[in-house]
Amino acid sequence: MGAAVSSNASQARPAVPGSRPLRFVGAAALAGDLAGAIAAGDGLTGAHCIHELWMRGELAVNIETALERLWRSAAGLIPEWLPMRHIEWLQLAYEVAARFQPRRRGRSNIYLVLLDYRDSRDDPYGVYVGETRHPIADRFDQHKAGIRAAGSVLRRGLELLPGPTMHLQGIARADAIEIEERLAEALRAEGLLVHGGH
């Protein structure tokens, strides 16, 4: 019954993770909704459940297990904003990015790329902050193909992290240039290894 309620509720929920639509759901109900979503192959509800657990500071092993189960159950239905692996500082990235609001709409987009430093650092991940007029998935593909690529993304880019910057899509170029730099500085000030932002 919980899964049916969750499924109906998810249709009314915005697919914007930063709004945390499950913020006020109790732990037991959230666990039930996640189990129901995995059983039903409901990628959106499952993604919101995992995201909420992440934002509550759930143990990394539990997030990894939930991600693995959801990917097996609903790979084609999982929204692009849900990362494919546990990132310790994801909640912080959402909090920092939320501080920045564009003044005008336009055609530029801010994006984050997860960088892999598991071979050389205790903290296994860094982040690249970029700005583009292209769809961010296309820009990531360009980086990986060596087209106007940042070396850090070309060599170490694992995946886009679109969730924290969803509100920074389709903004004026002047705003995007300013926010790109300030967001990189703010993430760096929080102790993250940051590339880009220029």
C-alpha positions as CSV (number, residue, x, y, z in Angstrom):
1,M,0.0,0.0,0.0
2,G,2.9,2.4,0.8
3,A,4.3,1.9,-2.7
4,A,0.9,2.8,-4.3
5,V,0.7,5.9,-2.2
6,S,4.3,6.8,-3.1
7,S,3.7,6.2,-6.7
8,N,0.6,8.5,-6.8
9,A,2.4,11.1,-4.7
10,S,5.4,11.1,-7.1
11,Q,3.2,12.2,-10.0
12,A,2.5,15.4,-8.1
13,R,6.2,15.9,-7.1
14,P,8.4,18.1,-9.1
15,A,11.4,16.3,-10.5
16,V,13.7,18.8,-8.9
17,P,15.9,17.2,-6.3
18,G,16.9,20.5,-4.7
19,S,13.3,21.0,-3.5
20,R,13.5,17.8,-1.5
21,P,9.9,16.7,-1.9
22,L,10.3,13.9,0.6
23,R,11.9,16.1,3.3
24,F,9.0,15.5,5.8
25,V,8.5,11.8,5.1
26,G,9.4,9.6,8.1
27,A,12.3,7.2,8.0
28,A,10.1,4.0,7.9
29,A,7.8,5.4,5.2
30,L,10.8,6.5,3.2
31,A,12.3,3.0,3.4
32,G,9.0,1.5,2.4
33,D,8.6,3.9,-0.6
34,L,12.1,3.1,-1.7
35,A,11.5,-0.7,-1.5
36,G,8.2,-0.2,-3.4
37,A,9.9,1.9,-6.1
38,I,12.6,-0.7,-6.6
39,A,10.1,-3.5,-6.8
40,A,7.9,-1.5,-9.3
41,G,10.9,-0.3,-11.4
42,D,9.8,3.3,-10.6
43,G,13.0,5.2,-11.3
44,L,11.7,8.7,-10.4
45,T,10.3,7.8,-7.0
46,G,13.3,5.6,-6.2
47,A,15.7,8.5,-7.2
48,H,13.8,10.9,-4.9
49,C,13.9,8.4,-2.0
50,I,17.7,7.8,-2.4
51,H,18.3,11.5,-2.8
52,E,16.4,12.3,0.4
53,L,18.4,9.6,2.3
54,W,21.6,11.2,0.9
55,M,20.6,14.6,2.1
56,R,19.9,13.2,5.6
57,G,23.4,11.8,5.8
58,E,22.7,8.1,5.3
59,L,25.7,5.8,5.5
60,A,27.6,5.6,2.2
61,V,27.3,1.8,2.1
62,N,23.5,2.1,2.3
63,I,23.4,4.7,-0.5
64,E,25.6,2.6,-2.7
65,T,23.4,-0.5,-2.1
66,A,20.2,1.5,-2.9
67,L,21.8,2.9,-6.0
68,E,22.8,-0.5,-7.2
69,R,19.4,-2.0,-6.6
70,L,17.6,0.9,-8.3
71,W,19.9,0.8,-11.4
72,R,19.2,-2.9,-11.7
73,S,15.4,-2.3,-11.4
74,A,14.9,0.9,-13.4
75,A,18.0,1.9,-15.3
76,G,16.2,3.6,-18.2
77,L,13.8,5.5,-15.9
78,I,16.2,7.1,-13.4
79,P,16.4,10.9,-13.8
80,E,19.8,12.2,-14.9
81,W,20.3,14.2,-11.7
82,L,20.8,11.1,-9.6
83,P,24.5,10.4,-9.4
84,M,25.7,6.8,-10.2
85,R,27.9,6.5,-7.1
86,H,28.0,7.9,-3.5
87,I,29.6,11.3,-3.2
88,E,30.3,12.3,0.4
89,W,29.9,16.1,-0.3
90,L,26.8,16.0,-2.5
91,Q,24.6,17.6,0.1
92,L,27.2,20.4,0.5
93,A,27.2,20.9,-3.3
94,Y,23.4,21.5,-3.3
95,E,23.6,23.9,-0.3
96,V,26.4,25.9,-1.9
97,A,24.8,26.0,-5.4
98,A,21.5,27.2,-3.9
99,R,23.2,30.4,-2.8
100,F,23.4,31.5,-6.4
101,Q,20.4,32.8,-8.3
102,P,20.5,34.3,-11.8
103,R,19.1,37.8,-12.4
104,R,18.0,37.1,-16.0
105,R,17.1,34.2,-18.2
106,G,19.1,33.4,-21.3
107,R,20.8,30.5,-23.1
108,S,23.8,29.7,-20.8
109,N,24.1,26.8,-18.4
110,I,26.2,26.1,-15.3
111,Y,27.3,22.5,-14.8
112,L,29.4,20.4,-12.5
113,V,31.4,17.3,-13.4
114,L,32.5,14.7,-10.9
115,L,36.3,14.2,-11.1
116,D,38.0,10.9,-10.1
117,Y,41.0,11.2,-7.8
118,R,40.9,7.7,-6.3
119,D,44.4,7.0,-7.5
120,S,46.0,10.0,-5.8
121,R,44.0,11.5,-2.9
122,D,42.3,10.5,0.3
123,D,39.2,12.3,-0.8
124,P,38.5,10.3,-4.0
125,Y,36.5,13.0,-5.8
126,G,36.9,16.5,-7.0
127,V,34.5,18.7,-9.1
128,Y,34.8,20.8,-12.2
129,V,32.6,23.9,-12.6
130,G,31.8,25.0,-16.1
131,E,29.6,27.3,-18.1
132,T,28.3,26.6,-21.6
133,R,25.6,27.6,-24.2
134,H,25.4,23.9,-25.2
135,P,23.1,21.4,-23.4
136,I,25.3,20.3,-20.5
137,A,25.3,16.6,-21.6
138,D,26.6,17.7,-25.0
139,R,29.3,19.8,-23.4
140,F,30.4,16.9,-21.2
141,D,30.7,14.7,-24.3
142,Q,32.8,17.4,-26.0
143,H,35.2,17.4,-23.0
144,K,35.5,13.7,-23.1
145,A,36.1,13.8,-26.9
146,G,38.9,16.4,-26.5
147,I,36.9,19.2,-28.0
148,R,37.8,22.5,-26.2
149,A,38.3,20.2,-23.3
150,A,39.5,21.0,-19.8
151,G,42.3,18.5,-19.1
152,S,40.8,17.6,-15.7
153,V,37.5,16.6,-17.3
154,L,39.2,14.8,-20.2
155,R,41.4,12.7,-17.9
156,R,39.3,12.4,-14.8
157,G,35.7,13.3,-15.6
158,L,33.3,10.5,-14.4
159,E,29.9,12.0,-14.8
160,L,27.8,15.1,-14.8
161,L,26.3,16.2,-11.5
162,P,23.3,18.2,-12.8
163,G,21.2,18.1,-9.7
164,P,22.8,21.0,-7.7
165,T,22.7,23.4,-10.7
166,M,19.3,22.6,-12.2
167,H,18.2,26.1,-11.2
168,L,21.2,27.6,-13.1
169,Q,20.2,26.4,-16.6
170,G,19.0,28.8,-19.3
171,I,20.4,31.9,-17.7
172,A,22.0,35.1,-19.1
173,R,25.6,34.7,-20.2
174,A,26.8,37.6,-17.9
175,D,25.1,35.9,-14.9
176,A,26.6,32.5,-15.9
177,I,30.1,33.9,-16.2
178,E,29.9,35.5,-12.8
179,I,28.1,32.5,-11.1
180,E,30.6,30.0,-12.6
181,E,33.5,31.8,-10.9
182,R,31.8,32.5,-7.6
183,L,30.4,29.0,-7.4
184,A,33.9,27.5,-7.9
185,E,35.3,29.8,-5.3
186,A,32.5,28.9,-2.8
187,L,33.0,25.2,-3.3
188,R,36.8,25.6,-2.9
189,A,36.2,27.5,0.3
190,E,34.2,24.5,1.6
191,G,37.3,22.3,1.1
192,L,36.5,20.6,-2.2
193,L,39.1,20.1,-4.9
194,V,37.7,22.3,-7.6
195,H,38.8,22.9,-11.2
196,G,37.3,25.3,-13.8
197,G,35.3,28.3,-12.7
198,H,37.0,30.8,-15.0
